[in-house]
Amino acid sequence: MPSAAPAPARRRRSGPAVLRSRWLLALGFVVLHAWLVSDAIGWANTIYGDVTLYEWWARTGLATGEWPVLDFDWVYPAGALVPVTLPALFTSGLLGYEIAWTAMVVLLDAVAVVVLVRATPRGVLGAWWWLAFLLALGPIFLGRLDGVIAPLILVALVLAGRRPALAAAVATAGAWIKIAPGAVVVALAATRRRGADLWRHVVVPGAAVSAVVVGLAVAGGAGTRALSVFGQQDARTLQAESVAATWFSVARLWDPGVRFEYNEEIFTYEVPGAAAQRLAEALDWLLPLATLALAALVWWAARRRSGHGGEVLLLGAAALLLALIVFNKVGSPQFVAWVGPPLAAALALSAPGTRRNWAPPAVGVLAVAFATYLVYPVAYGPFLDGEAWMVVVEALRNAGLVVLLAGAVWRLAELGRHRAARREGVTS
């Protein structure tokens, strides 16, 4: 009987030890991505519809020399030509392109996980959460450029503490593929405590990457089109899934006059009508204003909490990325892929005593990701048809995004209000 007593303790120790195994994590990565690829194939064009368009742009450019940005305005920044073109260089036909595209996204995700595990003290924990996040979100990121930039956001956040210049370069490169990683650059800039650090660690590397991208685009004949992406969304109204469209979506439950219409030019369902258009125009101003306000909040909190720069940076990045969703008239489901990296990095970098601060948002992000999967691709048809259960799920998903943003803002304000004691070395 006495010898049996230690057994439960051994079992308690062995469980976490197994989860800390990098070999098990590697197996989990392979199994998860195999399932995601299988699920993506099952949904076919629902997931790979945008990839079909990427393939057409790339093949047309290689065959005729007519390229997006270089020869006509494009909805993406100039740097997106790199991931869009790469799969076409080594394949023929749409199927070959889709296989190469998927392999590229999975490889980038693998690189991000390796960096996360090797460069952080609790990287395996963060990596397991990242895999759970991808499982909850489903395969949508495999068929979008967001599957390229999400790993770049994660890598930039992991590197930000020890190699901020490299982090700024990675995030800037990501922003020239799709704008969202620019939130990391803003957070990095706002948390620099000295002007010299700002220039050396953020401005110079960001400017160098931007100069290369814009310079190559201009040399290719783009001219002012190198920056045309910043005006491409102006004519759009509210996308059906966007946070701002939630009221219109819910109103369908009692008002049959509220409906969504398909925009054949951009292949997206939108909310028609003057009210939706006015709200969309207001968001064109609210989004940059919210970004500026959050950058100011991050700057203020960073200067009052000298010992919590890492937490402020991660909170700032999370808040800015969430704002790019909440205040955006475009609400594509793959945008949620942007929110996972700050949480994965925070769980991997935070000390055991402060990790509990990240537990509620980590659970909340998983719930938002799974609700997004239910909306698209699982039940997108019922959502568009206004079926009550799916309208409620979408509304709760959007409310969750707002709550996550409010929570990040509240925590930043809390850190700023309570100035850290410098000499006593007080931590929270």
C-alpha positions in Angstrom: 0.0 0.0 0.0 2.7 2.6 0.8 4.4 2.0 -2.5 1.2 2.8 -4.4 1.0 6.3 -3.0 3.5 8.0 -5.3 1.9 6.6 -8.5 -0.7 9.4 -8.9 2.1 12.0 -8.5 4.1 10.2 -11.2 1.1 10.3 -13.5 0.6 14.0 -12.8 4.1 14.7 -13.8 4.1 12.4 -16.8 1.1 14.1 -18.5 2.6 17.5 -18.9 6.0 15.9 -19.8 4.3 14.2 -22.7 2.7 17.4 -23.8 6.1 19.1 -23.7 7.5 16.5 -26.1 8.6 18.2 -29.4 8.2 14.9 -31.2 4.5 14.7 -30.1 4.1 18.3 -31.2 5.6 17.5 -34.6 3.2 14.5 -34.9 0.3 16.8 -33.9 1.4 19.3 -36.5 1.4 16.7 -39.3 -1.9 15.2 -38.3 -3.7 18.5 -37.9 -2.5 19.9 -41.3 -3.3 16.6 -43.0 -6.9 16.9 -41.6 -7.1 20.6 -42.6 -5.9 19.8 -46.2 -8.4 17.0 -46.4 -11.2 19.2 -45.2 -10.2 21.9 -47.6 -10.3 19.5 -50.5 -13.7 18.4 -49.4 -15.0 21.9 -49.5 -13.3 22.4 -52.9 -14.0 25.9 -54.4 -15.5 27.1 -51.2 -12.0 27.1 -49.8 -9.9 27.4 -52.9 -12.0 29.9 -54.9 -9.5 32.7 -54.2 -6.6 30.4 -55.1 -8.2 29.9 -58.5 -8.0 33.7 -59.0 -4.4 33.8 -57.8 -3.5 31.1 -60.3 -5.1 33.1 -63.1 -3.2 36.2 -62.2 0.1 34.4 -62.0 -0.4 32.4 -65.3 -1.6 35.4 -67.2 1.4 37.4 -66.0 3.9 34.7 -66.9 2.3 34.2 -70.3 1.5 37.7 -71.4 3.6 40.0 -69.2 0.4 41.7 -67.8 0.8 41.8 -64.1 -1.4 43.1 -61.2 0.1 46.4 -59.8 2.6 46.6 -62.6 0.0 47.0 -65.3 -3.4 47.5 -63.5 -4.7 48.3 -60.0 -4.9 45.5 -57.6 -6.8 44.8 -54.4 -3.6 43.6 -52.7 -0.2 45.3 -52.0 2.6 44.8 -54.5 4.4 42.3 -52.3 1.6 39.8 -52.7 2.9 39.1 -56.2 5.6 37.0 -54.6 3.4 34.3 -52.9 0.9 34.5 -55.8 3.6 33.9 -58.4 5.8 31.3 -56.7 3.5 28.3 -57.0 3.1 29.0 -60.8 6.8 28.9 -61.4 7.1 25.2 -60.6 3.7 23.8 -61.6 1.3 23.6 -64.6 -2.4 23.6 -64.4 -4.8 24.7 -61.6 -4.4 21.5 -59.6 -0.6 21.7 -59.6 -0.9 25.4 -58.5 -3.3 24.5 -55.7 -1.0 21.7 -54.4 2.0 24.0 -54.5 0.1 26.8 -52.8 -1.1 24.6 -50.0 2.4 23.2 -49.5 3.7 26.8 -49.3 1.2 27.8 -46.6 1.9 24.6 -44.6 5.7 25.2 -44.9 5.3 28.8 -43.6 3.3 27.5 -40.7 5.9 24.9 -39.9 8.6 27.6 -39.9 6.5 29.7 -37.5 6.0 26.8 -35.2 9.7 26.0 -35.2 10.6 29.6 -34.4 8.0 29.7 -31.7 9.3 26.5 -30.0 13.0 27.3 -30.3 13.0 31.0 -29.5 10.6 31.2 -26.5 10.8 29.6 -23.0 7.3 27.9 -23.3 7.1 27.6 -27.0 5.6 24.1 -27.0 2.7 25.4 -24.9 2.2 28.2 -27.4 2.5 25.9 -30.3 -0.1 23.5 -29.0 -2.5 26.4 -28.5 -1.7 27.6 -32.1 -2.6 24.1 -33.4 -5.8 24.2 -31.4 -6.6 27.6 -32.9 -6.0 26.4 -36.5 -8.2 23.3 -35.7 -11.0 25.6 -34.5 -10.7 28.0 -37.4 -10.7 25.2 -40.0 -9.1 25.2 -43.5 -10.1 28.7 -44.6 -6.6 30.1 -44.1 -5.2 27.5 -46.5 -7.0 29.1 -49.4 -6.2 32.7 -48.7 -3.2 35.1 -48.5 -4.0 35.2 -44.8 -2.4 31.8 -44.5 0.8 33.5 -45.7 0.7 36.5 -43.4 -0.5 34.8 -40.2 2.8 32.8 -39.7 4.7 36.0 -40.5 2.8 37.9 -37.8 3.6 35.1 -35.3 7.3 35.1 -36.2 7.5 38.9 -35.9 5.9 38.8 -32.5 8.2 36.0 -31.2 11.3 37.9 -32.5 10.2 41.3 -31.2 11.7 41.1 -27.8 15.3 40.1 -28.7 15.6 41.1 -32.4 13.2 44.0 -32.9 14.8 45.1 -36.2 14.3 41.7 -37.7 10.8 41.6 -36.4 10.0 44.9 -37.9 11.4 43.8 -41.3 9.4 40.6 -41.2 6.2 42.4 -40.2 6.8 45.1 -42.9 7.3 42.4 -45.5 4.0 40.8 -44.4 2.2 44.2 -44.6 3.3 44.5 -48.3 1.5 41.1 -48.9 -1.6 42.1 -46.9 -1.9 45.1 -44.7 -2.7 43.4 -41.4 0.9 42.7 -40.2 1.4 46.5 -40.3 -0.3 46.4 -36.9 2.8 44.7 -35.5 5.0 47.5 -36.9 2.8 50.1 -35.2 2.9 48.2 -31.9 6.7 47.9 -32.2 7.1 51.6 -32.9 4.8 52.6 -30.0 6.7 50.5 -27.5 10.2 52.0 -28.4 11.2 54.1 -25.4 13.9 56.1 -27.1 14.0 57.8 -30.4 17.3 56.1 -31.4 15.7 52.7 -30.8 12.7 53.7 -32.8 14.8 54.6 -35.8 17.3 51.7 -35.5 14.8 49.0 -34.7 11.6 50.0 -36.6 12.0 52.9 -39.0 15.1 51.8 -40.8 14.3 48.1 -41.3 10.7 48.9 -42.2 11.8 51.6 -44.7 14.4 49.4 -46.2 11.9 46.6 -46.9 9.4 49.1 -48.2 12.0 50.7 -50.5 12.8 47.3 -52.0 9.2 46.4 -52.6 8.1 49.8 -54.0 11.4 50.2 -55.9 10.9 46.9 -57.7 7.2 47.7 -58.4 8.1 51.1 -59.9 11.0 49.6 -61.9 8.4 47.1 -63.3 6.3 49.9 -64.5 3.8 50.3 -61.6 4.2 54.0 -61.1 1.6 55.3 -58.7 -0.1 51.8 -58.8 2.5 50.7 -56.3 0.3 52.3 -53.7 -3.1 51.8 -55.4 -4.1 49.2 -52.8 -4.9 52.0 -50.3 -7.8 53.2 -52.4 -9.2 49.9 -53.7 -11.8 49.4 -51.0 -13.4 52.9 -51.1 -16.4 52.0 -53.3 -17.3 48.9 -51.3 -20.3 48.7 -48.9 -20.6 46.5 -45.8 -19.7 42.9 -46.3 -22.3 40.5 -45.0 -20.0 38.9 -42.3 -18.5 42.1 -41.1 -18.9 43.2 -37.5 -20.6 46.5 -38.6 -23.2 44.5 -40.6 -24.3 42.6 -37.5 -27.4 44.8 -36.9 -28.5 44.3 -40.5 -28.0 40.6 -40.3 -30.0 40.2 -37.1 -32.7 42.5 -38.4 -33.5 39.9 -41.0 -35.1 37.8 -38.3 -38.1 40.2 -38.2 -37.7 42.4 -41.3 -38.0 40.5 -44.6 -36.9 43.7 -46.4 -33.4 43.4 -45.1 -31.3 41.2 -47.4 -27.8 40.6 -48.7 -26.9 41.0 -52.4 -24.0 39.4 -54.3 -21.4 41.7 -55.7 -20.3 40.0 -58.9 -17.3 42.2 -59.4 -15.6 41.2 -56.1 -17.5 37.9 -55.5 -18.8 38.9 -52.1 -22.1 39.2 -50.4 -22.8 42.8 -49.2 -25.6 44.8 -47.4 -27.3 47.0 -50.0 -29.0 50.3 -49.2 -28.3 53.9 -48.2 -27.9 53.1 -44.5 -25.3 50.4 -45.0 -23.5 52.7 -47.5 -23.3 55.6 -45.0 -22.0 53.2 -42.3 -19.4 51.9 -44.7 -18.3 55.4 -45.5 -18.0 56.2 -41.7 -15.9 53.1 -41.2 -13.5 54.5 -43.8 -12.6 57.2 -41.3 -13.2 55.3 -38.1 -10.7 52.5 -38.9 -7.6 54.9 -39.2 -8.8 56.9 -36.2 -9.2 53.8 -34.1 -5.7 52.7 -35.2 -4.2 56.0 -34.2 -6.0 56.0 -30.9 -4.8 52.5 -30.1 -1.3 53.4 -31.1 -1.4 56.3 -28.7 -2.7 54.1 -25.9 0.1 51.6 -26.5 2.7 54.4 -26.5 1.3 55.7 -23.2 1.1 52.3 -21.5 4.6 51.4 -22.6 6.1 54.5 -21.1 4.3 54.0 -17.7 5.1 50.3 -17.4 8.8 50.1 -18.0 9.0 46.5 -16.8 6.1 45.2 -18.9 7.2 46.1 -22.5 6.6 42.6 -23.8 3.1 42.4 -22.4 2.2 45.9 -23.7 3.6 45.0 -27.2 1.6 41.8 -27.4 -1.6 43.5 -26.1 -1.0 46.4 -28.5 -0.6 44.1 -31.5 -3.7 42.1 -30.5 -5.8 45.2 -30.0 -4.6 46.7 -33.3 -5.3 43.5 -35.2 -8.7 43.2 -33.6 -9.5 46.8 -34.5 -8.6 46.0 -38.2 -11.5 43.5 -38.0 -14.0 45.3 -35.8 -13.8 48.7 -37.6 -13.5 47.1 -41.1 -16.4 47.2 -43.6 -14.8 44.1 -45.1 -15.4 41.1 -42.8 -14.0 38.0 -44.5 -13.8 35.0 -42.2 -10.1 34.4 -42.9 -9.3 37.7 -41.1 -9.7 35.8 -37.8 -6.4 34.1 -38.6 -4.7 37.4 -37.7 -5.9 37.2 -34.0 -4.2 33.8 -33.2 -0.5 34.9 -33.4 -0.6 37.4 -30.4 -2.1 34.8 -28.2 0.2 32.0 -29.2 3.2 34.3 -28.7 1.9 35.5 -25.3 1.4 32.0 -24.0 4.9 31.0 -25.1 6.6 34.2 -23.7 4.6 34.9 -20.5 5.9 33.9 -17.1 3.9 31.3 -15.2 2.6 34.0 -12.8 1.2 36.2 -15.5 0.0 33.5 -17.9 -3.4 33.5 -16.2 -3.9 37.0 -17.7 -3.9 35.4 -21.1 -6.1 32.4 -20.3 -9.5 34.1 -20.8 -8.7 35.7 -24.1 -7.0 32.5 -25.3 -10.3 30.6 -24.7 -12.3 33.5 -26.2 -10.2 33.5 -29.4 -10.7 29.7 -29.8 -14.5 30.2 -29.4 -14.4 33.0 -32.0 -12.4 30.9 -34.4 -14.8 27.9 -34.1 -17.8 30.2 -34.6 -16.1 31.5 -37.7 -15.7 27.9 -39.0 -19.4 27.3 -38.5 -20.3 30.4 -40.4 -17.8 29.7 -43.2 -17.7 27.2 -44.7 -20.0 24.9 -42.7 -23.2 26.9 -42.7 -22.7 29.9 -45.0 -25.8 29.0 -47.0 -28.1 29.1 -43.9 -26.4 32.3 -42.8 -27.1 34.0 -46.1 -30.7 32.6 -46.1 -31.2 34.2 -42.6 -31.8 31.0 -40.7 -32.1 32.0 -37.0 -29.6 29.7 -35.5 -26.9 30.8 -37.9 -27.7 34.5 -37.6 -27.3 34.1 -33.8 -23.9 32.3 -34.2 -22.6 35.0 -36.5 -23.8 37.8 -34.1 -22.2 36.1 -31.1 -19.0 35.6 -33.1 -18.9 39.4 -33.9 -19.8 40.2 -30.3 -16.9 38.1 -29.2 -14.5 40.1 -31.4 -15.7 43.3 -29.9 -15.3 41.9 -26.3 -11.8 40.7 -27.1 -10.9 44.2 -28.4 -12.5 45.9 -25.3 -10.6 43.5 -23.1 -7.3 44.3 -24.7 -8.0 48.0 -24.4 -9.0 47.7 -20.8 -5.8 45.7 -19.9 -3.6 48.3 -21.7 -5.3 51.1 -19.8 -4.9 49.2 -16.5 -1.2 48.7 -17.1 -0.9 52.4 -17.9 -2.8 53.6 -14.8 -0.7 51.6 -12.4 2.8 52.8 -12.9 5.4 50.0 -12.3 7.7 50.5 -9.3 11.2 50.8 -10.7 13.5 50.4 -7.8 11.4 47.8 -5.9 11.2 45.7 -9.0 7.5 45.0 -8.6 5.9 42.8 -11.2 2.3 41.8 -11.9 
